[in-house]
């Protein structure tokens, strides 16, 4: 079982008792869930429509309460920056607006990590790790996540001692390889993307090569320490023998020189023969054979040094899997490993992957524990509503479609961290809203002139994430967007029948007309109101997973706590659950 003192160090005494972190005012997770659901239903008008449809759906006039409008429009830019934190409330504001802000903030699931930053063991990629190749290609954000996650997983694994740790949605296996090569755990990486796994294999080869060199160097140094001393007596005896041998060797050398001359002639002839044979052979086949030999030699060295290689697996898992289905996937990919006790882990697993992991953990007797940080709750395969897990949330019949799921993981605390960032973020969103409106207006004009009078409410162009260099003003932004749409028409046949303009002039004209109506501040206010609701939506999604695990509390112990610095990595809530060991009967 888990060392309670060690676990409390990371999650805190109160979180250890309650299981799921929650606001201080709540002593019960069920009541917390009830209040979250009630609040979400009450203010559903803030997420039912996309902000990109601000004009088309007449959001300002139709949805925003009249008494809220002017007080919010009167806020300065500096006040707007602080608004999303829930710290701006003015006495003269309407009671209902103040209640909305206070209630939202009171419902946010706490995201402050219990263990102070300077008390985490892993701090420095150079000082704390022997292989710098482990961190190739990682951003500072990713390094922060990997350091925290690997330390926590290793701490739990040292106590539960799983035979195999399986990284679900591993991507390029950053976390997998740290746990493998730094902490020597037997690892399997699973991802549905073949390209990600190919990238992981390439990284793994570089890491293994560096580790082999390091281990061989250590072995050589240890060998030198045991063979550096010999007795003086033995040295003297050896010297006498060497003098006698040298006399004999001088005589033999004369004979050897003659033989060497003959051998050199023979070798020259043999080399010429080999050269001609090599020219005849297929170079590609030779290279493949050389590579194959090198791989065999590498594996032999790794086995000798007890260096374990991560098993890479391209596959998918589903909630429909039963009994030994998960084990069958692992055995099909590598039957040499021991899967008697499995730990499932995941770092920022998307969409339905966390619920899938949880269900497989509960139904497969070989999976003893799960450690997972979820992300991108909106990345589901269909347009259907979010599927809640717990009986309690299912009974409440809360409906969350793709729009609120997308809103639930929007990290406003990063995009609005200062005045300049706030202004840039809002300005770009304003440009985008007007562009979306122009595109759909033009598409529907074309449809009205044809027999098929379908009114479009969306399109398939991908416009988001236009670079900062291309967004210095609205003209450069729209120019970059038009270039991108034309490229998508040509290369991907997206809306190939829709006639895009030759220049940005029609878009500019539409923008300037809309801009006269001073809509930018209104859109900004709508986004700010949504930013207070976003953490509430995330809270119910995460809490539902804990409530579902808690339904099995007779056989499992479960926790949900923050692990990353929320300003660096906003999706920082980790699920930890492990099965209680059955007491052996006498």
C-alpha positions as CSV (number, residue, x, y, z in Angstrom):
1,X,0.0,0.0,0.0
2,X,0.9,3.7,-0.2
3,X,3.0,5.3,2.5
4,X,0.5,7.8,3.9
5,X,3.2,10.3,5.2
6,X,4.9,10.4,1.8
7,X,1.6,10.9,-0.1
8,X,0.5,13.6,2.3
9,X,3.7,15.5,1.5
10,X,2.5,15.9,-2.1
11,X,-1.3,16.3,-1.6
12,X,-1.7,17.6,1.9
13,X,-3.6,16.4,5.0
14,X,-7.0,17.7,4.0
15,X,-6.9,16.4,0.5
16,X,-5.7,13.0,1.8
17,X,-8.9,12.8,4.0
18,X,-11.4,14.1,1.4
19,X,-9.9,12.4,-1.7
20,X,-10.9,15.2,-4.1
21,X,-9.7,18.7,-3.6
22,X,-12.6,21.2,-3.4
23,X,-13.4,24.7,-2.2
24,X,-13.1,25.2,1.6
25,X,-16.8,25.9,2.0
26,X,-17.6,22.3,0.9
27,X,-17.2,19.3,3.2
28,X,-19.1,17.0,0.8
29,X,-18.4,16.3,-2.9
30,X,-22.0,15.6,-3.6
31,X,-23.2,19.0,-2.5
32,X,-20.3,20.6,-4.4
33,X,-21.5,18.8,-7.5
34,X,-25.1,19.9,-7.0
35,X,-24.1,23.6,-6.7
36,X,-21.8,23.3,-9.8
37,X,-24.7,21.9,-11.9
38,X,-27.2,24.4,-10.6
39,X,-24.8,27.3,-11.5
40,X,-24.0,25.9,-15.0
41,X,-27.7,25.5,-15.8
42,X,-28.5,29.0,-14.6
43,X,-25.9,30.7,-16.7
44,X,-26.0,28.3,-19.7
45,X,-26.7,31.3,-22.0
46,X,-23.0,32.1,-21.7
47,X,-21.9,28.9,-23.4
48,X,-24.7,27.8,-25.6
49,X,-23.6,30.1,-28.5
50,X,-20.1,30.3,-29.9
51,X,-18.4,33.7,-29.4
52,X,-17.5,33.5,-33.1
53,X,-21.2,33.8,-33.8
54,X,-21.5,37.0,-31.8
55,X,-23.0,39.0,-34.7
56,X,-25.0,36.2,-36.4
57,X,-26.7,35.2,-33.2
58,X,-27.2,38.7,-31.9
59,X,-25.6,37.7,-28.6
60,X,-25.3,41.1,-27.0
61,X,-28.9,42.2,-27.4
62,X,-30.5,38.8,-27.0
63,X,-28.5,37.2,-24.2
64,X,-26.6,39.7,-22.0
65,X,-28.8,41.1,-19.2
66,X,-29.6,44.7,-19.8
67,X,-28.6,45.9,-16.4
68,X,-25.1,44.3,-16.8
69,X,-24.2,45.9,-20.0
70,X,-23.2,49.5,-19.2
71,X,-21.4,48.7,-16.0
72,X,-19.2,46.2,-17.8
73,X,-18.7,48.4,-20.8
74,X,-17.5,51.2,-18.5
75,X,-14.6,49.0,-17.2
76,X,-11.1,50.2,-18.0
77,X,-8.7,47.9,-19.8
78,X,-6.7,47.5,-16.5
79,X,-9.9,46.4,-14.8
80,X,-10.7,44.0,-17.6
81,X,-7.4,42.3,-17.1
82,X,-8.3,41.6,-13.5
83,X,-11.9,40.7,-14.1
84,X,-11.3,37.1,-15.2
85,X,-9.7,36.5,-11.8
86,X,-13.0,37.5,-10.1
87,X,-11.2,40.3,-8.2
88,X,-13.2,43.2,-9.8
89,X,-16.6,43.9,-8.2
90,X,-17.9,47.4,-7.8
91,X,-20.4,48.5,-5.1
92,X,-22.6,50.2,-7.7
93,X,-22.9,47.1,-9.9
94,X,-26.3,45.2,-10.0
95,X,-26.8,42.6,-7.3
96,X,-27.2,39.8,-9.8
97,X,-24.0,40.6,-11.6
98,X,-22.1,40.7,-8.3
99,X,-23.7,37.4,-7.3
100,X,-22.7,35.8,-10.6
101,X,-19.0,36.8,-10.1
102,X,-18.9,35.7,-6.4
103,X,-20.7,32.4,-7.0
104,X,-18.5,31.5,-10.0
105,X,-15.2,32.1,-8.1
106,X,-16.5,30.2,-5.0
107,X,-17.2,27.2,-7.2
108,X,-13.8,27.0,-8.9
109,X,-11.9,23.8,-8.0
110,X,-8.7,24.9,-6.2
111,X,-5.6,24.6,-8.4
112,X,-2.8,25.6,-6.1
113,X,-0.3,22.8,-5.6
114,X,0.2,21.8,-1.9
115,X,3.9,21.0,-2.1
116,X,5.9,24.3,-2.6
117,X,7.9,24.6,-5.8
118,X,11.3,24.5,-4.1
119,X,10.5,21.3,-2.3
120,X,10.0,19.1,-5.4
121,X,13.0,16.8,-5.8
122,X,13.4,17.1,-9.5
123,X,14.4,20.7,-10.4
124,X,17.2,20.8,-12.9
125,X,17.4,18.8,-16.2
126,X,21.2,18.8,-16.0
127,X,21.9,18.3,-12.3
128,X,19.2,15.8,-11.6
129,X,19.4,13.7,-14.9
130,X,22.3,11.8,-16.4
131,X,21.1,12.0,-20.0
132,X,20.5,15.4,-21.7
133,X,18.9,13.6,-24.7
134,X,15.9,12.9,-22.5
135,X,14.8,16.5,-22.9
136,X,15.3,16.9,-26.7
137,X,12.5,18.8,-28.3
138,X,10.8,19.8,-25.0
139,X,9.4,23.3,-24.3
140,X,9.8,24.9,-20.9
141,X,6.2,24.1,-20.2
142,X,6.7,20.4,-21.2
143,X,9.8,20.2,-19.0
144,X,7.9,21.5,-16.0
145,X,5.1,18.9,-16.6
146,X,7.5,16.0,-17.1
147,X,9.6,16.8,-14.0
148,X,6.5,16.9,-11.8
149,X,4.7,14.0,-13.4
150,X,7.8,11.7,-13.5
151,X,8.6,12.4,-9.8
152,X,5.0,11.7,-8.7
153,X,4.6,8.6,-10.8
154,X,8.0,7.2,-9.7
155,X,7.1,7.9,-6.0
156,X,3.8,5.9,-6.3
157,X,5.4,3.1,-8.4
158,X,8.2,2.6,-5.9
159,X,5.5,1.7,-3.4
160,X,3.0,-0.2,-5.5
161,X,5.7,-1.9,-7.5
162,X,3.9,-2.6,-10.8
163,X,5.5,-5.0,-13.2
164,X,4.6,-2.7,-16.1
165,X,3.8,1.0,-16.5
166,X,1.6,1.7,-19.6
167,X,1.6,5.3,-20.9
168,X,-1.7,5.9,-22.7
169,X,-1.8,8.6,-25.4
170,X,2.0,8.8,-25.0
171,X,2.6,10.9,-28.1
172,X,6.4,11.0,-28.6
173,X,6.8,9.3,-25.3
174,X,8.6,12.1,-23.4
175,X,7.2,10.9,-20.0
176,X,7.7,7.2,-20.9
177,X,11.4,7.6,-21.7
178,X,12.1,9.5,-18.5
179,X,10.5,6.8,-16.4
180,X,12.3,4.1,-18.4
181,X,15.9,5.5,-18.6
182,X,16.0,7.7,-15.5
183,X,14.1,5.5,-13.1
184,X,14.5,2.1,-14.7
185,X,10.8,1.2,-14.9
186,X,9.6,-1.3,-17.5
187,X,7.5,0.7,-19.8
188,X,5.0,0.4,-22.7
189,X,3.9,3.5,-24.7
190,X,0.5,3.4,-26.5
191,X,-0.7,6.0,-29.0
192,X,-3.2,5.8,-31.9
193,X,-0.9,7.9,-34.1
194,X,1.7,6.0,-36.1
195,X,3.7,9.2,-36.8
196,X,3.9,10.0,-33.0
197,X,5.2,6.5,-32.3
198,X,7.7,6.7,-35.1
199,X,9.0,10.0,-33.6
200,X,9.2,8.3,-30.2
201,X,11.2,5.4,-31.6
202,X,13.7,7.9,-33.1
203,X,14.1,9.7,-29.8
204,X,14.4,6.4,-28.0
205,X,17.3,5.4,-30.3
206,X,19.2,8.6,-29.5
207,X,18.6,8.2,-25.7
208,X,19.6,4.5,-25.7
209,X,22.8,5.3,-27.6
210,X,23.8,7.9,-25.0
211,X,22.8,5.6,-22.1
212,X,24.9,2.7,-23.5
213,X,27.9,5.0,-23.8
214,X,27.4,6.1,-20.2
215,X,26.9,2.6,-18.8
216,X,30.0,1.3,-20.7
217,X,32.1,4.2,-19.4
218,X,31.0,3.3,-15.8
219,X,31.7,-0.3,-16.4
220,X,35.2,0.5,-17.7
221,X,35.9,2.8,-14.8
222,X,34.9,0.1,-12.3
223,X,37.0,-2.5,-14.1
224,X,40.1,-0.2,-14.0
225,X,39.7,0.3,-10.2
226,X,40.0,-3.5,-9.6
227,X,43.0,-4.1,-11.9
228,X,45.3,-1.1,-11.3
229,X,47.4,-2.7,-8.5
230,X,49.9,-5.6,-8.8
231,X,52.7,-6.6,-6.5
232,X,56.2,-5.3,-7.0
233,X,57.6,-8.9,-6.9
234,X,55.4,-9.9,-9.8
235,X,56.6,-6.9,-11.8
236,X,60.3,-7.8,-11.2
237,X,59.7,-11.4,-12.3
238,X,57.9,-10.2,-15.4
239,X,60.7,-7.8,-16.3
240,X,63.3,-10.7,-16.2
241,X,61.1,-12.8,-18.4
242,X,60.5,-10.0,-20.8
243,X,64.3,-9.5,-21.3
244,X,64.7,-13.1,-22.3
245,X,61.7,-13.0,-24.5
246,X,62.9,-9.8,-26.2
247,X,66.1,-11.6,-27.4
248,X,64.0,-14.4,-28.9
249,X,61.6,-11.9,-30.4
250,X,64.4,-10.1,-32.2
251,X,65.3,-13.3,-34.0
252,X,61.7,-14.0,-34.8
253,X,61.1,-10.5,-36.1
254,X,63.5,-11.0,-39.0
255,X,61.5,-14.1,-40.1
256,X,58.2,-12.3,-39.6
257,X,59.2,-9.4,-41.8
258,X,59.8,-11.7,-44.7
259,X,56.4,-13.4,-44.1
260,X,54.7,-10.0,-43.8
261,X,55.9,-9.0,-47.2
262,X,54.3,-12.1,-48.7
263,X,51.1,-11.5,-46.7
264,X,50.9,-7.9,-47.8
265,X,50.9,-9.0,-51.4
266,X,48.2,-11.6,-50.8
267,X,46.1,-9.0,-48.9
268,X,46.3,-6.5,-51.7
269,X,44.9,-9.2,-54.1
270,X,42.1,-10.1,-51.6
271,X,41.2,-6.4,-51.1
272,X,40.9,-6.0,-54.9
273,X,38.6,-9.0,-55.0
274,X,36.4,-7.7,-52.1
275,X,36.2,-4.3,-53.8
276,X,34.9,-5.8,-57.0
277,X,32.4,-8.0,-55.2
278,X,31.1,-5.0,-53.2
279,X,30.5,-3.1,-56.4
280,X,28.4,-6.0,-57.6
281,X,26.3,-6.3,-54.5
282,X,23.2,-4.1,-54.0
283,X,24.3,-1.1,-51.8
284,X,20.8,-0.9,-50.2
285,X,20.9,-4.5,-49.1
286,X,24.3,-4.1,-47.6
287,X,23.2,-1.0,-45.6
288,X,20.2,-2.9,-44.3
289,X,22.4,-5.8,-43.2
290,X,24.8,-3.5,-41.5
291,X,22.0,-1.8,-39.7
292,X,20.5,-5.2,-38.7
293,X,23.8,-6.3,-37.3
294,X,24.2,-3.0,-35.4
295,X,20.7,-3.4,-33.9
296,X,21.5,-7.0,-32.8
297,X,24.8,-5.8,-31.2
298,X,23.0,-2.9,-29.5
299,X,20.4,-5.3,-28.0
300,X,23.1,-7.6,-26.8
301,X,24.9,-4.7,-25.1
302,X,21.7,-3.5,-23.6
303,X,20.8,-6.9,-22.2
304,X,24.3,-7.2,-20.7
305,X,24.0,-3.8,-19.1
306,X,20.4,-4.5,-18.0
307,X,19.1,-1.5,-20.0
308,X,15.4,-2.1,-20.8
309,X,13.9,-0.7,-23.9
310,X,10.4,0.8,-24.0
311,X,7.8,-1.1,-25.9
312,X,6.1,1.2,-28.5
313,X,2.6,0.3,-29.6
314,X,0.3,1.9,-32.2
315,X,-3.3,1.0,-31.2
316,X,-6.5,2.4,-29.7
317,X,-8.4,1.5,-26.5
318,X,-12.1,1.9,-26.0
319,X,-14.7,1.9,-23.2
320,X,-16.3,-1.3,-24.7
321,X,-13.2,-3.4,-23.9
322,X,-14.0,-6.3,-21.5
323,X,-12.1,-8.6,-19.2
324,X,-8.7,-9.4,-20.9
325,X,-9.1,-7.2,-24.0
326,X,-6.5,-4.7,-22.7
327,X,-4.1,-7.5,-21.8
328,X,-4.5,-9.1,-25.2
329,X,-3.4,-5.8,-26.8
330,X,-0.3,-5.7,-24.7
331,X,0.6,-9.4,-25.3
332,X,0.0,-9.1,-29.0
333,X,2.6,-6.3,-29.1
334,X,5.1,-7.9,-26.7
335,X,4.4,-11.2,-25.1
336,X,7.8,-11.3,-23.3
337,X,6.8,-8.8,-20.6
338,X,5.2,-9.5,-17.3
339,X,1.7,-7.9,-17.1
340,X,0.6,-9.3,-13.8
341,X,0.5,-5.9,-12.2
342,X,-0.1,-2.8,-14.4
343,X,-0.1,0.9,-13.7
344,X,-1.9,3.1,-16.3
345,X,-0.5,6.7,-16.7
346,X,-1.4,9.6,-19.0
347,X,-0.2,13.2,-19.3
348,X,-2.8,15.5,-20.8
349,X,-5.0,12.8,-22.3
350,X,-7.7,14.2,-24.5
351,X,-11.4,13.8,-25.0
352,X,-12.8,10.5,-24.0
353,X,-9.4,8.9,-23.3
354,X,-9.5,9.6,-19.5
355,X,-12.9,7.9,-19.0
356,X,-11.7,5.1,-21.2
357,X,-8.7,4.6,-19.0
358,X,-10.8,4.7,-15.8
359,X,-13.2,2.1,-17.1
360,X,-10.4,-0.2,-18.2
361,X,-8.7,0.2,-14.8
362,X,-11.9,-0.8,-12.9
363,X,-12.8,-3.8,-15.1
364,X,-9.3,-5.3,-15.7
365,X,-8.0,-7.2,-12.7
366,X,-4.4,-6.8,-13.8
367,X,-4.6,-3.0,-13.8
368,X,-3.9,-2.0,-10.2
369,X,-3.5,1.7,-10.4
370,X,-4.0,4.8,-12.6
371,X,-2.4,8.2,-12.6
372,X,-3.7,10.6,-15.2
373,X,-4.0,14.4,-16.1
374,X,-6.8,15.1,-18.5
375,X,-7.0,17.9,-21.1
376,X,-9.0,19.1,-24.1
377,X,-12.3,17.8,-22.8
378,X,-13.9,18.9,-26.1
379,X,-11.9,16.5,-28.3
380,X,-14.5,13.9,-28.8
381,X,-15.1,12.0,-32.0
382,X,-18.7,13.1,-32.5
383,X,-20.9,16.1,-32.0
384,X,-22.8,14.3,-29.2
385,X,-23.0,15.6,-25.6
386,X,-20.4,14.8,-23.0
387,X,-21.0,11.5,-21.3
388,X,-20.9,11.8,-17.6
389,X,-19.6,8.7,-15.6
390,X,-21.0,9.0,-12.1
391,X,-24.5,7.9,-11.2
392,X,-25.1,11.3,-9.5
393,X,-24.2,13.4,-12.5
394,X,-26.1,11.2,-14.8
395,X,-29.2,11.5,-12.7
396,X,-28.9,15.3,-12.8
397,X,-29.2,15.1,-16.6
398,X,-26.8,18.0,-17.2
399,X,-26.1,18.4,-21.0
400,X,-22.7,19.7,-22.1
401,X,-22.2,19.8,-25.9
402,X,-18.9,20.6,-27.8
403,X,-19.3,24.4,-27.1
404,X,-19.1,24.2,-23.3
405,X,-16.5,21.4,-23.4
406,X,-14.3,23.7,-25.5
407,X,-14.9,26.6,-23.1
408,X,-14.0,24.4,-20.1
409,X,-10.3,24.3,-21.1
410,X,-9.8,27.8,-22.2
411,X,-6.9,29.1,-20.2
412,X,-7.7,32.8,-19.8
413,X,-5.2,33.2,-16.9
414,X,-2.4,32.9,-19.5
415,X,-3.8,34.7,-22.4
416,X,-4.7,37.7,-20.2
417,X,-1.8,37.8,-17.8
418,X,-0.9,41.4,-18.6
419,X,-2.4,44.4,-20.3
420,X,-0.6,43.9,-23.6
421,X,-1.5,40.2,-23.8
422,X,-5.1,41.0,-22.9
423,X,-5.4,43.6,-25.7
424,X,-3.7,41.4,-28.3
425,X,-5.9,38.4,-27.4
426,X,-9.1,40.4,-27.6
427,X,-8.1,42.2,-30.8
428,X,-7.3,39.0,-32.7
429,X,-10.6,37.5,-31.5
430,X,-12.4,40.5,-32.8
431,X,-10.8,40.2,-36.2
432,X,-11.7,36.6,-36.3
433,X,-15.4,37.1,-35.4
434,X,-15.8,39.6,-38.2
435,X,-14.1,37.3,-40.7
436,X,-16.3,34.4,-39.7
437,X,-19.4,36.6,-40.2
438,X,-18.1,37.7,-43.6
439,X,-17.4,34.2,-44.8
440,X,-20.8,32.8,-43.8
441,X,-22.6,35.9,-45.3
442,X,-20.8,35.4,-48.6
443,X,-21.5,31.6,-48.7
444,X,-25.2,32.1,-48.0
445,X,-25.4,34.8,-50.7
446,X,-24.1,32.2,-53.2
447,X,-26.5,29.6,-51.9
448,X,-29.4,32.0,-52.3
449,X,-28.6,32.4,-55.9
450,X,-28.7,28.7,-56.5
451,X,-31.5,26.1,-56.3
452,X,-30.1,24.8,-53.0
453,X,-31.0,27.5,-50.5
454,X,-29.3,26.0,-47.4
455,X,-28.3,28.5,-44.8
456,X,-24.9,27.8,-43.5
457,X,-24.0,28.3,-39.8
458,X,-20.4,27.0,-40.1
459,X,-17.6,26.4,-42.5
460,X,-14.6,24.1,-42.8
461,X,-11.8,26.6,-43.3
462,X,-9.1,26.5,-40.5
463,X,-8.3,30.1,-39.6
464,X,-7.1,29.9,-36.0
465,X,-3.5,30.4,-34.8
466,X,-2.4,33.0,-37.3
467,X,1.0,34.1,-36.1
468,X,1.7,37.3,-34.2
469,X,3.9,38.6,-37.0
470,X,1.0,38.3,-39.4
471,X,-1.5,40.0,-36.9
472,X,0.1,43.4,-36.4
473,X,-3.1,45.0,-37.7
474,X,-6.4,43.9,-39.2
475,X,-5.1,44.2,-42.8
476,X,-2.1,41.9,-42.3
477,X,-4.4,39.5,-40.3
478,X,-6.9,39.3,-43.1
479,X,-4.3,39.0,-45.8
480,X,-2.8,35.9,-43.9
481,X,-6.2,34.4,-43.5
482,X,-7.1,34.8,-47.2
483,X,-3.8,33.2,-48.2
484,X,-4.5,30.3,-45.9
485,X,-8.0,29.8,-47.1
486,X,-6.9,29.8,-50.8
487,X,-4.2,27.3,-50.0
488,X,-6.8,25.0,-48.3
489,X,-9.0,25.3,-51.3
490,X,-6.2,24.3,-53.6
491,X,-4.5,21.6,-51.5
492,X,-7.4,20.1,-49.6
493,X,-10.4,20.9,-51.8
494,X,-12.1,22.7,-48.9
495,X,-15.1,24.7,-50.2
496,X,-13.6,24.5,-53.7
497,X,-16.9,25.9,-55.2
498,X,-16.9,29.0,-52.9
499,X,-15.4,32.0,-54.7
500,X,-12.8,33.7,-52.6
501,X,-11.9,37.3,-53.5
502,X,-8.7,38.0,-55.4
503,X,-7.7,40.6,-52.8
504,X,-8.6,41.4,-49.2
505,X,-10.5,44.6,-50.1
506,X,-14.0,43.1,-49.7
507,X,-13.1,41.8,-46.2
508,X,-11.5,45.1,-45.3
509,X,-14.6,46.9,-46.4
510,X,-16.8,44.7,-44.3
511,X,-14.5,45.0,-41.2
512,X,-14.5,48.8,-41.4
513,X,-18.3,48.9,-41.7
514,X,-18.7,46.7,-38.6
515,X,-15.9,48.6,-36.7
516,X,-18.0,51.8,-36.9
517,X,-20.5,50.1,-34.6
518,X,-17.9,49.9,-31.8
519,X,-18.5,46.2,-31.2
520,X,-15.0,45.2,-30.0
521,X,-15.7,46.1,-26.3
522,X,-19.0,44.2,-26.4
523,X,-17.2,41.1,-27.6
524,X,-14.5,41.5,-25.0
525,X,-17.1,41.7,-22.2
526,X,-18.8,38.6,-23.5
527,X,-15.5,36.7,-23.4
528,X,-14.8,38.0,-19.9
529,X,-18.1,36.7,-18.6
530,X,-17.4,33.3,-20.2
531,X,-13.9,33.3,-18.6
532,X,-15.6,33.1,-15.2
533,X,-17.7,30.2,-16.2
534,X,-14.9,28.2,-17.8
535,X,-13.3,26.9,-14.6
536,X,-16.8,26.0,-13.3
537,X,-17.3,23.7,-16.3
538,X,-13.9,22.1,-15.9
539,X,-14.7,21.5,-12.2
540,X,-17.8,19.5,-12.8
541,X,-16.1,17.4,-15.5
542,X,-13.2,16.5,-13.2
543,X,-15.4,16.1,-10.1
544,X,-17.6,13.6,-12.0
545,X,-14.6,11.4,-12.6
546,X,-13.8,11.3,-8.9
547,X,-17.5,10.6,-8.0
548,X,-17.4,7.7,-10.4
549,X,-14.2,6.3,-8.9
550,X,-15.7,6.8,-5.4
551,X,-18.6,4.5,-6.3
552,X,-15.9,1.8,-6.0
553,X,-14.4,3.0,-2.8
554,X,-14.8,-0.4,-1.1
555,X,-12.0,-1.7,-3.4
556,X,-10.2,1.4,-4.6
557,X,-8.6,4.5,-3.0
558,X,-8.9,7.6,-5.2
559,X,-7.7,11.2,-5.2
560,X,-7.8,14.3,-7.5
561,X,-5.3,17.0,-6.7
562,X,-3.3,19.7,-8.5
563,X,0.3,18.8,-9.6
564,X,1.6,21.6,-11.9
565,X,2.0,25.3,-11.4
566,X,-1.4,26.5,-12.8
567,X,0.3,29.6,-14.4
568,X,2.5,27.3,-16.4
569,X,0.1,24.5,-17.1
570,X,-3.6,25.3,-16.4
571,X,-4.8,21.7,-16.9
572,X,-3.1,20.6,-13.7
573,X,-5.5,18.2,-11.9
574,X,-4.2,14.7,-11.5
575,X,-6.3,11.5,-10.9
576,X,-4.6,9.0,-8.7
577,X,-6.4,5.7,-7.9
578,X,-5.2,2.4,-6.7
579,X,-6.9,-0.9,-5.8
580,X,-6.8,-1.9,-2.2
581,X,-5.0,-5.2,-1.6
582,X,-7.2,-8.0,-0.4
583,X,-6.4,-9.4,3.1
584,X,-5.2,-12.9,2.8
585,X,-7.4,-15.4,4.7
586,X,-5.8,-17.7,7.2
